[in-house]
Amino acid sequence: MQKLKEKAMRVARKDFPVLITGETGTGKELFAQAIHRESSRRKKPIISINCASIPSELLESELFGYDEGAFTGAKKGGKIGKFQLADGGTIFLDEIGDLPLVLQAKLLRVLQEHEIEKVGGGKPIPIDVRFISATRQNLAEMVERGEFREDLYYRLNIFPISMPDLSKRKSDIILLAEHFIEKMNVKYG
């Protein structure tokens, strides 16, 4: 874990996309937050979105935002998406392996062109975000099965970090237990 922390701190100083892989509960999001805190973007926000927790039909408007009148029920004045909220900072795309293929193509365009288009919008909006993604899935296998775009995989996987399972870091279990007990003690008195 110490070697992984050192690796993460080295990449924090660069603006490369980072792909963090590992089982659920291994600390992928904590690593993403640490990378952001140590980066030159630390004064700007880190915006997290779990690609698995939002229905695919809503995910596009969450990521890209939408213009007024883009669809029935669209908010008056439209809505700013997560990419615009993260401008100048970091976007953390958790469970990227659950991103639908249609949105994978749009995400690839954002990575390449550094711009977005709102749902129902016509003009591109420039953005400056650092990408950190995470998944519990094997994206290389998903690429082979045609479930994940190969070009997107290689754009996201510039700097891979593989989180070991807790079963391989048994010495961390006591530290984690103490940490969570302390949090609960503070929260519940």
VEXBADREN-583141 format. One record per residue: residue number from 1; residue in three letters; x, y negated, z negated of N, C-alpha, C, O in turn. Coordinates in Angstrom, 1 decimal. Atoms other than C-alpha are relative to their C-alpha. Last residue first. Layout:
N
- NUM  ALA  X  Y  Z  X  Y  Z  X  Y  Z  X  Y  Z
...
% end
This chain:
189
- 189  GLY  -0.3  0.3  1.4  -21.1  -10.3  -20.9  0.2  1.2  -0.9  0.5  1.1  -2.1
- 188  TYR  1.1  -0.4  0.9  -22.9  -9.1  -17.8  0.3  -0.3  -1.5  -0.5  0.1  -2.3
- 187  LYS  1.3  0.3  -0.6  -20.8  -10.9  -15.1  -1.1  0.3  -1.0  -2.1  -0.5  -1.1
- 186  VAL  0.2  1.5  -0.1  -17.6  -11.1  -17.1  -1.4  -0.3  0.5  -2.0  -1.2  -0.1
- 185  ASN  0.0  0.6  1.3  -17.8  -7.5  -18.2  -0.2  -1.5  0.1  -1.0  -2.0  -0.7
- 184  MET  1.3  -0.3  0.6  -18.8  -6.3  -14.7  -0.1  -0.6  -1.4  -1.1  -1.2  -1.8
- 183  LYS  1.0  0.8  -0.7  -15.8  -8.1  -13.2  -1.3  0.2  -0.6  -2.1  -0.7  -0.8
- 182  GLU  -0.2  1.4  0.4  -13.5  -6.6  -15.8  -1.0  -0.9  0.6  -1.6  -1.7  0.0
- 181  ILE  0.5  0.1  1.4  -14.9  -3.1  -15.2  0.1  -1.4  -0.5  -0.8  -1.9  -1.1
- 180  PHE  1.5  0.0  -0.1  -14.4  -3.6  -11.4  -0.6  -0.1  -1.4  -1.7  -0.7  -1.6
- 179  HIS  0.4  1.2  -0.6  -10.7  -4.5  -11.9  -1.5  -0.1  0.0  -2.1  -1.2  -0.3
- 178  GLU  -0.2  1.1  1.0  -10.1  -1.7  -14.4  -0.5  -1.4  0.6  -1.1  -2.1  -0.1
- 177  ALA  1.0  -0.1  1.1  -11.6  0.8  -12.0  0.1  -1.1  -1.0  -0.9  -1.7  -1.4
- 176  LEU  1.2  0.4  -0.5  -9.5  -0.5  -9.1  -1.1  0.1  -1.1  -2.0  -0.8  -1.2
- 175  LEU  0.0  1.4  -0.2  -6.3  -0.3  -11.0  -1.4  -0.5  0.4  -1.8  -1.5  0.0
- 174  ILE  0.1  0.6  1.3  -7.2  3.2  -12.2  0.0  -1.5  0.1  -0.8  -2.2  -0.6
- 173  ILE  1.3  -0.2  0.6  -8.0  4.3  -8.7  -0.1  -0.6  -1.3  -1.1  -1.3  -1.6
- 172  ASP  0.8  1.2  -0.1  -4.9  2.8  -7.2  -1.3  0.1  -0.7  -1.9  -0.9  -1.0
- 171  SER  -0.5  0.9  1.0  -2.6  5.6  -8.4  -0.8  -1.3  0.0  -0.8  -2.1  -1.0
- 170  LYS  0.6  -0.3  1.3  -4.7  8.0  -6.4  0.4  -1.0  -1.1  -0.3  -1.2  -2.0
- 169  ARG  -0.5  1.1  0.8  -3.7  6.4  -3.1  -0.5  0.2  -1.4  -1.1  -0.8  -2.0
- 168  LYS  -1.4  0.1  -0.2  -4.1  9.3  -0.7  0.7  -1.1  -0.8  1.9  -1.2  -0.8
- 167  SER  -0.5  -1.3  0.4  -7.6  10.2  -1.9  1.5  0.1  0.2  2.2  0.9  -0.4
- 166  LEU  -0.3  0.0  1.4  -8.3  6.5  -1.8  0.6  1.3  -0.4  1.3  1.4  -1.4
- 165  ASP  1.1  -0.3  0.9  -8.1  6.7  2.0  0.4  0.0  -1.5  1.6  0.1  -1.8
- 164  PRO  0.1  -1.4  0.5  -5.2  5.0  3.7  -1.2  0.2  -0.9  -1.7  -0.8  -1.6
- 163  MET  0.1  -0.1  1.5  -5.9  1.7  5.5  -0.1  1.5  -0.4  -1.0  2.2  0.1
- 162  SER  0.8  -1.2  0.4  -4.6  1.6  9.1  0.0  0.1  -1.5  1.1  0.3  -2.1
- 161  ILE  -0.3  -0.3  1.4  -3.5  -1.9  10.3  -0.9  1.2  -0.4  -2.1  1.1  -0.3
- 160  PRO  0.9  -0.9  0.8  -3.3  -2.5  14.0  0.5  0.2  -1.4  1.7  0.2  -1.7
- 159  PHE  -0.7  -0.3  1.3  -1.8  -5.7  15.5  -0.9  0.9  -0.8  -1.7  0.5  -1.5
- 158  ILE  -1.3  0.6  -0.2  -2.8  -6.2  19.2  0.9  0.4  -1.3  2.0  0.7  -1.1
- 157  ASN  -0.9  -0.9  0.7  -5.8  -3.8  18.7  1.5  -0.5  0.2  2.4  0.3  0.3
- 156  LEU  0.2  0.0  1.4  -8.5  -6.3  19.6  1.1  0.6  -0.8  1.4  0.3  -1.9
- 155  ARG  0.0  1.5  0.4  -7.4  -7.0  23.2  -0.1  -0.1  -1.5  0.5  -1.0  -2.1
- 154  TYR  -1.4  0.4  -0.1  -6.6  -3.2  23.7  0.2  -1.5  -0.3  1.2  -1.9  -0.8
- 153  TYR  -0.8  -0.7  1.0  -10.0  -2.2  22.5  1.4  -0.5  0.0  2.0  -0.8  -1.1
- 152  LEU  0.2  0.7  1.3  -11.7  -4.9  24.6  0.8  0.7  -1.1  1.4  0.0  -2.0
- 151  ASP  -0.7  1.3  -0.1  -10.1  -3.6  27.8  -0.2  -0.7  -1.4  0.7  -1.4  -1.8
- 150  GLU  -1.4  -0.1  0.1  -11.1  0.0  26.9  0.7  -1.3  -0.1  1.7  -1.5  -0.9
- 149  ARG  -0.8  0.5  -1.1  -14.7  -0.8  26.3  1.5  0.1  -0.2  2.0  -0.4  -1.3
- 148  PHE  -0.7  1.3  0.4  -16.3  1.3  23.6  0.9  -0.4  1.2  1.6  0.5  1.8
- 147  GLU  0.9  0.7  0.9  -18.8  4.2  24.1  0.6  -1.3  -0.5  -0.1  -2.1  -1.1
- 146  GLY  0.7  1.1  -0.6  -17.2  5.6  27.2  -1.0  -0.8  -0.9  -1.9  -1.5  -0.4
- 145  ARG  1.4  -0.4  -0.2  -16.3  8.9  25.5  -0.8  -1.1  0.8  -2.0  -0.9  1.1
- 144  GLU  0.0  -1.2  -0.8  -12.6  8.1  25.9  -1.4  0.5  0.4  -1.6  1.0  1.5
- 143  VAL  -0.4  0.4  -1.4  -13.1  4.6  24.6  0.0  1.2  0.9  -0.6  1.1  2.0
- 142  MET  1.2  0.6  -0.6  -14.9  6.1  21.6  0.2  -0.5  1.4  -0.6  -0.5  2.3
- 141  GLU  0.9  -1.1  -0.4  -12.0  8.3  20.9  -1.2  -0.5  0.6  -1.8  0.1  1.6
- 140  ALA  -0.7  -0.7  -1.2  -9.6  5.3  20.9  -0.9  1.2  0.5  -1.0  1.3  1.7
- 139  LEU  0.3  0.8  -1.2  -12.1  3.4  18.7  0.6  0.7  1.2  0.0  0.7  2.3
- 138  ASN  -1.2  -0.1  -0.8  -11.9  6.0  15.9  -0.3  -0.6  1.3  -1.0  0.0  2.2
- 137  GLN  0.1  -1.0  -1.2  -14.7  4.8  13.6  1.4  0.0  0.7  2.2  -0.9  0.6
- 136  ARG  -0.2  -1.3  0.6  -14.4  3.2  10.1  0.1  1.0  1.1  0.5  2.2  0.9
- 135  THR  0.9  -1.1  -0.3  -14.0  -0.2  11.7  0.4  1.2  -0.7  1.6  1.4  -1.1
- 134  ALA  -0.2  -1.2  0.8  -12.5  -3.6  11.2  -1.0  1.0  0.4  -2.1  0.7  0.9
- 133  SER  1.1  -1.0  -0.1  -11.9  -6.7  13.3  0.3  1.2  -0.9  1.4  1.4  -1.3
- 132  ILE  -0.3  -1.2  0.8  -9.9  -9.8  12.7  -1.2  0.9  0.1  -2.3  0.5  -0.2
- 131  PHE  0.8  -1.1  0.1  -10.1  -12.5  15.4  0.7  1.1  -0.9  1.8  1.5  -0.7
- 130  ARG  -0.9  -1.2  0.1  -8.6  -15.9  15.1  -0.9  1.1  -0.2  -1.9  1.1  -1.0
- 129  VAL  0.2  -0.9  1.1  -10.9  -18.7  16.3  1.1  1.1  0.0  1.5  1.5  1.1
- 128  ASP  -1.3  -0.3  0.4  -10.6  -21.8  18.5  -0.1  0.9  -1.3  -0.2  0.4  -2.4
- 127  ILE  -0.2  -0.3  1.4  -13.8  -22.4  20.4  1.4  0.4  -0.3  2.1  0.9  0.6
- 126  PRO  -1.3  -0.5  0.4  -14.7  -24.1  23.6  0.0  0.3  -1.5  -0.5  -0.5  -2.3
- 125  ILE  -0.5  0.7  1.2  -18.4  -24.3  24.4  1.3  0.5  -0.4  1.4  1.7  -0.8
- 124  PRO  -1.0  -0.6  1.0  -19.5  -23.2  27.8  0.4  -0.9  -1.1  0.5  -2.1  -0.8
- 123  LYS  -1.3  0.5  -0.1  -22.6  -24.8  29.4  0.9  0.7  -1.0  0.5  1.0  -2.1
- 122  GLY  -0.6  0.0  -1.4  -25.9  -23.2  30.3  1.5  -0.4  0.0  2.2  0.0  0.9
- 121  GLY  -0.8  1.2  -0.3  -27.5  -22.3  27.0  0.7  0.1  1.4  0.8  1.3  1.9
- 120  GLY  0.8  1.1  -0.6  -30.3  -19.9  26.6  0.7  -1.2  0.3  0.1  -2.2  0.8
- 119  VAL  1.2  -0.6  -0.7  -28.3  -17.8  24.2  -0.9  -1.1  0.5  -1.3  -2.0  -0.3
- 118  LYS  1.1  -0.3  0.9  -25.2  -20.0  23.4  -1.1  0.8  0.8  -1.2  0.7  2.1
- 117  GLU  1.2  0.6  -0.6  -22.2  -19.7  25.7  -1.1  0.4  -0.9  -1.4  1.6  -1.2
- 116  ILE  1.2  -0.8  0.2  -18.8  -19.1  24.1  -1.1  -0.7  0.8  -1.0  -1.9  1.2
- 115  GLU  1.3  0.8  0.0  -15.3  -20.2  24.8  -1.2  0.9  -0.1  -1.1  2.1  0.2
- 114  HIS  0.1  0.9  1.1  -11.7  -19.0  24.2  -1.2  -1.0  0.1  -1.1  -2.2  -0.3
- 113  GLU  0.2  1.4  -0.4  -11.5  -17.6  27.7  0.0  -1.0  -1.1  0.0  -2.2  -0.9
- 112  GLN  -0.8  0.4  -1.2  -10.0  -14.2  27.1  -0.1  -1.5  0.2  0.9  -2.1  0.5
- 111  LEU  -1.4  -0.2  0.2  -11.2  -13.4  23.6  0.9  -0.5  1.1  1.9  -1.1  0.8
- 110  VAL  -0.4  1.0  1.1  -14.6  -15.0  24.2  1.5  0.2  -0.3  2.2  -0.8  -0.4
- 109  ARG  -0.1  1.3  -0.7  -14.9  -13.0  27.5  0.4  -1.0  -1.0  1.2  -1.9  -0.7
- 108  LEU  -1.2  0.0  -0.7  -14.1  -9.8  25.6  0.2  -1.3  0.7  1.3  -1.8  0.7
- 107  LEU  -1.0  0.2  0.9  -16.9  -10.6  23.2  1.4  0.0  0.7  2.3  -0.8  0.4
- 106  LYS  0.1  1.4  0.4  -19.4  -10.9  26.0  1.2  -0.4  -1.0  1.8  -1.5  -0.9
- 105  ALA  -0.4  0.7  -1.2  -18.4  -7.5  27.4  0.1  -1.5  -0.3  1.0  -2.2  0.1
- 104  GLN  -1.5  -0.2  -0.2  -18.6  -6.0  24.0  0.5  -0.8  1.1  1.6  -1.3  1.0
- 103  LEU  -0.7  1.0  0.8  -22.0  -7.5  23.6  1.5  0.1  0.0  2.2  -0.9  -0.1
- 102  VAL  0.3  1.3  -0.6  -23.4  -5.4  26.4  0.7  -1.1  -0.7  1.3  -2.0  -0.1
- 101  LEU  -0.9  0.2  -1.2  -21.6  -2.3  25.1  -0.3  -1.4  0.6  0.7  -2.0  1.1
- 100  PRO  0.5  -0.6  -1.3  -23.4  -2.6  21.7  0.9  -0.4  1.2  1.6  -1.4  1.1
- 99  LEU  0.4  1.1  -1.0  -21.1  -3.4  18.7  -0.5  0.6  1.3  0.2  1.4  1.9
- 98  ASP  1.4  0.0  -0.1  -21.1  -0.5  16.2  -0.5  -1.1  1.0  -1.7  -1.2  1.2
- 97  GLY  0.4  -1.2  -0.8  -17.4  0.1  16.6  -1.4  0.1  0.2  -1.9  0.9  1.1
- 96  ILE  -0.1  0.4  -1.4  -16.8  -3.5  15.4  -0.4  1.2  0.9  -0.9  1.0  2.0
- 95  GLU  0.7  -1.1  -0.7  -17.8  -2.4  11.9  -0.2  -0.3  1.5  -1.2  -0.1  2.1
- 94  ASP  0.0  -1.3  0.7  -16.7  -5.7  10.4  -0.9  1.0  0.8  -1.9  0.6  1.4
- 93  LEU  1.1  -0.9  -0.6  -16.1  -8.6  12.8  0.1  1.4  -0.6  0.9  2.2  -0.2
- 92  PHE  -0.2  -1.4  0.4  -14.1  -11.2  10.8  -1.2  0.9  0.4  -2.3  0.7  -0.1
- 91  ILE  1.3  -0.7  0.0  -14.0  -14.6  12.5  0.4  1.5  -0.3  1.3  2.0  0.2
- 90  THR  0.0  -1.4  -0.3  -11.2  -16.8  11.4  -1.3  0.6  0.1  -2.2  0.2  -0.7
- 89  GLY  -0.3  -1.0  1.1  -10.7  -20.5  11.2  0.1  1.4  0.6  0.7  1.6  1.7
- 88  GLY  -1.1  0.5  0.8  -10.6  -23.5  13.6  0.5  1.0  -1.0  1.6  0.9  -1.5
- 87  ASP  -0.9  0.7  -0.9  -14.1  -22.7  14.8  1.1  -0.6  -0.9  0.9  -1.3  -1.9
- 86  ALA  -1.4  -0.4  0.3  -15.6  -20.2  12.4  1.0  -0.8  0.7  2.2  -0.6  0.6
- 85  LEU  -0.2  0.2  1.5  -19.1  -21.8  12.3  1.5  0.3  -0.3  2.1  -0.3  -1.2
- 84  GLN  -0.2  1.4  0.2  -18.9  -22.0  16.1  0.2  -0.3  -1.4  1.0  -1.2  -1.7
- 83  PHE  -1.2  0.5  -0.7  -18.3  -18.3  16.4  0.3  -1.5  -0.2  1.4  -1.9  -0.5
- 82  LYS  -1.2  -0.3  0.8  -20.9  -17.5  13.8  1.3  -0.4  0.6  2.2  -0.9  -0.1
- 81  GLY  -0.4  -1.4  0.3  -23.7  -19.1  15.8  1.3  0.1  -0.8  1.9  -0.9  -1.1
- 80  ILE  -1.4  -0.2  -0.2  -25.2  -22.6  15.6  0.3  1.5  -0.3  -0.1  2.0  -1.4
- 79  LYS  -0.8  -0.5  1.2  -28.9  -22.6  15.9  1.4  0.2  0.4  1.7  0.6  1.5
- 78  GLY  -0.9  -1.1  -0.2  -31.5  -24.3  18.2  0.8  0.4  -1.3  0.4  0.0  -2.4
- 77  GLY  -1.4  0.5  0.1  -33.0  -27.7  17.7  1.0  1.0  0.3  2.2  0.7  0.4
- 76  LYS  -0.1  1.4  -0.7  -36.4  -26.3  16.9  1.4  -0.5  -0.2  2.0  -0.5  -1.3
- 75  LYS  0.0  1.1  0.9  -35.8  -22.6  15.8  0.1  -1.4  0.8  0.9  -1.5  1.7
- 74  ALA  -1.3  0.6  0.2  -36.5  -20.0  18.5  -0.2  -1.3  -0.9  -1.1  -2.0  -0.7
- 73  GLY  -0.3  0.0  1.4  -39.8  -18.2  17.9  1.4  -0.7  -0.3  1.8  -0.7  -1.4
- 72  THR  1.1  0.3  0.9  -40.2  -17.3  21.5  0.4  0.1  -1.5  1.0  1.1  -1.9
- 71  PHE  1.0  -1.1  0.1  -36.9  -17.4  23.2  -1.1  -0.4  -0.9  -1.0  -1.4  -1.6
- 70  ALA  -0.6  -1.1  -0.7  -34.2  -19.9  24.3  -0.9  1.2  0.0  -0.8  2.1  0.9
- 69  GLY  0.8  -0.5  -1.1  -36.5  -22.8  23.5  0.6  1.2  0.7  0.0  1.7  1.7
- 68  GLU  1.4  0.2  0.2  -33.9  -24.7  21.5  -0.8  0.6  1.2  -0.4  0.3  2.3
- 67  ASP  0.6  1.3  -0.2  -30.5  -23.4  22.2  -1.5  0.0  -0.2  -2.1  1.1  -0.2
- 66  TYR  1.0  0.2  -1.1  -29.0  -20.3  20.7  -0.5  -1.4  0.1  -0.4  -2.2  -0.9
- 65  GLY  0.9  1.0  0.2  -26.1  -19.1  18.5  -1.0  -0.1  1.1  -0.9  0.7  2.1
- 64  PHE  -0.2  1.1  -1.0  -23.2  -17.1  19.8  -0.9  -1.2  -0.3  -0.7  -2.2  0.3
- 63  LEU  -1.4  0.3  -0.4  -22.7  -14.5  17.0  0.1  -1.3  0.8  1.0  -2.1  0.5
- 62  GLU  -0.8  0.2  1.2  -26.1  -14.5  15.4  1.4  -0.4  0.3  2.0  -1.4  -0.3
- 61  SER  0.3  1.4  0.5  -27.9  -15.0  18.7  0.7  -0.3  -1.3  1.0  -1.5  -1.5
- 60  GLU  -0.5  1.0  -1.0  -26.1  -11.9  20.1  -0.3  -1.5  -0.5  0.6  -2.3  -0.4
- 59  LEU  -1.4  0.2  0.2  -26.7  -9.8  17.0  0.5  -1.1  0.9  1.4  -1.9  0.5
- 58  LEU  -0.2  1.2  0.7  -30.5  -10.2  17.0  1.5  -0.4  0.0  1.8  -1.6  -0.3
- 57  GLU  0.7  1.1  -0.7  -31.3  -7.6  19.7  0.2  -1.3  -0.7  -0.1  -2.4  -0.1
- 56  SER  -0.7  0.5  -1.2  -28.5  -5.4  18.3  -0.7  -1.1  0.7  -0.1  -1.9  1.3
- 55  PRO  0.6  -0.7  -1.2  -30.2  -5.2  14.8  0.7  -0.6  1.3  0.9  -1.8  1.4
- 54  ILE  1.0  0.9  -0.7  -27.8  -6.7  12.2  -0.5  0.8  1.2  0.3  1.3  2.0
- 53  SER  1.1  0.4  0.8  -26.1  -4.4  9.7  -1.0  -0.9  0.6  -2.1  -1.1  0.1
- 52  ALA  0.9  -1.2  0.2  -23.7  -2.5  12.0  -1.3  -0.4  -0.7  -2.3  0.3  -0.7
- 51  CYS  0.6  -0.4  -1.3  -21.9  -5.6  13.4  -1.0  1.1  -0.1  -1.9  1.3  0.7
- 50  ASN  0.0  -1.5  -0.1  -21.2  -6.8  9.9  -0.8  0.4  1.2  -2.0  0.2  1.2
- 49  ILE  1.2  -0.6  -0.5  -20.3  -10.5  10.2  0.1  1.5  0.1  1.1  2.0  0.7
- 48  SER  0.1  -1.5  -0.1  -17.7  -12.4  8.3  -1.4  0.3  0.6  -2.4  -0.3  0.2
- 47  ILE  1.4  -0.4  -0.2  -16.8  -16.1  8.8  -0.1  1.5  0.2  0.5  2.0  1.2
- 46  ILE  0.0  -1.3  -0.6  -13.4  -17.2  7.5  -1.5  0.4  0.0  -2.2  0.4  -1.1
- 45  PRO  0.8  -1.2  0.5  -13.6  -20.9  7.1  0.4  1.3  0.6  0.9  1.4  1.7
- 44  LYS  1.2  -0.1  -0.8  -10.9  -23.6  7.7  -0.7  1.3  -0.5  -0.1  2.1  -1.2
- 43  LYS  0.8  1.1  0.4  -8.2  -24.5  5.2  -1.3  0.0  0.8  -2.2  -0.8  0.4
- 42  ARG  0.6  -0.2  1.3  -6.6  -21.0  5.5  -0.9  -1.2  -0.4  -1.8  -1.0  -1.3
- 41  ARG  1.5  0.4  -0.1  -6.1  -21.4  9.3  -0.7  0.0  -1.4  -1.9  -0.1  -1.4
- 40  SER  0.0  1.5  -0.1  -2.2  -21.5  8.9  -1.5  -0.5  0.2  -1.7  -1.7  0.1
- 39  SER  -0.3  0.5  -1.3  -2.5  -17.9  7.6  -0.1  -1.6  0.0  -0.4  -2.2  -1.0
- 38  GLU  -1.4  0.3  -0.2  -2.1  -16.6  4.1  0.4  -0.6  1.4  1.5  -0.8  1.7
- 37  ARG  -0.5  0.9  1.0  -5.7  -16.9  3.1  1.5  -0.4  0.2  1.9  -1.4  -0.2
- 36  HIS  0.4  1.4  -0.2  -6.8  -15.4  6.4  0.6  -1.0  -1.0  1.0  -2.1  -0.6
- 35  ILE  -0.7  0.4  -1.2  -4.6  -12.3  6.0  -0.5  -1.5  0.3  0.4  -2.3  0.6
- 34  ALA  -1.4  0.4  0.4  -5.9  -12.0  2.4  0.8  -0.5  1.2  1.5  -1.4  1.1
- 33  GLN  0.0  1.3  0.8  -9.5  -12.2  3.6  1.4  -0.4  -0.4  1.7  -1.6  -0.4
- 32  ALA  0.3  1.1  -1.0  -8.9  -9.5  6.3  0.0  -1.3  -0.7  0.5  -2.3  -0.2
- 31  PHE  -1.2  0.3  -0.8  -7.2  -7.3  3.7  -0.3  -1.1  1.0  0.6  -2.0  1.1
- 30  LEU  -0.9  0.7  0.9  -10.2  -7.6  1.3  1.3  -0.4  0.7  1.9  -1.4  0.6
- 29  GLU  0.4  1.4  0.1  -12.5  -6.7  4.2  0.9  -0.8  -0.9  1.2  -2.0  -0.6
- 28  LYS  -0.2  0.6  -1.2  -10.6  -3.5  4.9  -0.4  -1.5  0.0  0.4  -2.4  0.4
- 27  GLY  -0.5  1.4  0.2  -10.5  -2.5  1.3  0.3  -0.7  1.3  1.1  -1.7  1.3
- 26  THR  -1.5  0.0  0.1  -10.7  1.3  1.5  0.6  -1.4  -0.1  1.8  -1.5  -0.3
- 25  GLY  -0.5  0.1  1.4  -14.4  1.5  0.7  1.5  -0.1  -0.2  2.0  0.0  -1.3
- 24  THR  0.8  0.9  0.8  -15.6  2.9  4.0  0.6  0.0  -1.4  0.8  1.0  -2.0
- 23  GLU  1.3  -0.4  0.5  -12.8  4.8  5.8  -0.7  -1.1  -0.8  -0.1  -2.1  -1.2
- 22  GLY  -0.1  -0.8  1.2  -10.0  3.1  7.6  -1.5  0.3  -0.4  -2.4  -0.2  0.0
- 21  THR  0.8  -1.2  -0.1  -9.2  0.8  10.5  0.1  0.7  -1.4  1.1  0.6  -2.1
- 20  ILE  -0.2  -0.8  1.2  -8.1  -2.8  10.5  -0.9  1.2  0.1  -2.1  1.1  0.2
- 19  LEU  1.0  -1.0  0.2  -7.7  -4.4  13.9  0.3  0.9  -1.2  1.4  1.5  -1.2
- 18  VAL  -0.4  -1.1  0.9  -5.8  -7.7  14.0  -1.2  1.0  -0.1  -2.4  0.6  -0.2
- 17  PRO  1.1  -0.8  0.5  -5.9  -10.3  16.7  0.5  1.2  -0.8  1.5  1.8  -0.5
- 16  PHE  0.3  -1.2  -0.7  -2.6  -12.2  16.9  -1.4  0.5  -0.5  -1.6  0.4  -1.7
- 15  ASP  1.5  0.0  -0.4  -2.5  -15.7  15.5  -0.5  1.2  0.8  -1.5  1.1  1.4
- 14  LYS  0.2  0.1  -1.5  0.8  -15.3  13.7  -1.5  0.0  0.2  -2.3  0.3  -0.7
- 13  ARG  -0.6  1.2  -0.5  1.6  -16.1  10.0  -0.1  -0.2  1.5  0.1  -1.3  2.1
- 12  ALA  0.8  1.2  0.4  -0.9  -13.6  8.8  0.5  -1.3  0.6  -0.2  -2.2  0.9
- 11  VAL  0.9  0.3  -1.2  1.0  -10.9  10.8  -0.9  -1.2  -0.4  -1.4  -1.9  0.5
- 10  ARG  -0.8  0.3  -1.2  3.8  -10.9  8.3  -0.9  -0.5  1.1  -0.7  -1.5  1.8
- 9  MET  -0.4  1.4  0.2  1.4  -11.0  5.3  0.9  -0.5  1.1  0.9  -1.7  1.5
- 8  ALA  1.1  0.9  -0.1  -0.4  -7.9  6.6  0.5  -1.5  -0.1  0.0  -2.4  0.6
- 7  LYS  0.3  0.0  -1.4  2.9  -6.0  7.1  -1.1  -1.0  0.2  -1.1  -1.8  1.2
- 6  GLU  -1.1  0.7  -0.6  3.9  -6.8  3.5  -0.2  -0.2  1.5  0.0  -1.3  2.1
- 5  LYS  0.2  1.4  0.4  0.5  -5.7  2.2  1.1  -0.9  0.7  0.8  -2.0  1.1
- 4  LEU  1.1  0.6  -0.7  0.8  -2.5  4.2  -0.2  -1.5  -0.3  -0.5  -2.3  0.6
- 3  LYS  -0.4  0.2  -1.4  4.2  -1.8  2.8  -1.1  -0.6  0.9  -0.8  -1.4  1.7
- 2  GLN  -0.9  1.2  0.0  2.9  -2.4  -0.7  0.5  -0.3  1.4  0.6  -1.4  1.8
- 1  MET  0.8  1.2  0.0  0.0  0.0  0.0  0.9  -1.3  0.0  0.5  -2.3  0.6
% end
